[in-house]
């Protein structure tokens, strides 16, 4: 297998909870998946949508400010 690129991005608490809930739902059905697999499955699902459905889904996503918040050291 080729080397896979690593990406870093931020998600809201609600999005992280949704990923965990999806993992639990799959787990109850005997299908164990990690977070990356859940996200890749979601991407493939989005890829198969019509343009109108894709736009509708994209409009529901929260737009976050790029970059990380700086944590002040005390």
QUIHUCOR-V932101 format. One record per pair of residues at least 6 apart in sequence whose ideal C-beta (glycine too) atoms are under 6 Angstrom apart, sorted by the first residue. I is the first residue (numbers start at 1). J is the second residue. D is the distance in whole Angstrom. If there is no record, write none. Layout:
i: (I;I)
j: (J;J)
d: (D;D)
//
This chain:
i: (10;12;19;19;22;26)
j: (64;62;35;38;38;33)
d: (6;6;5;5;5;5)
//
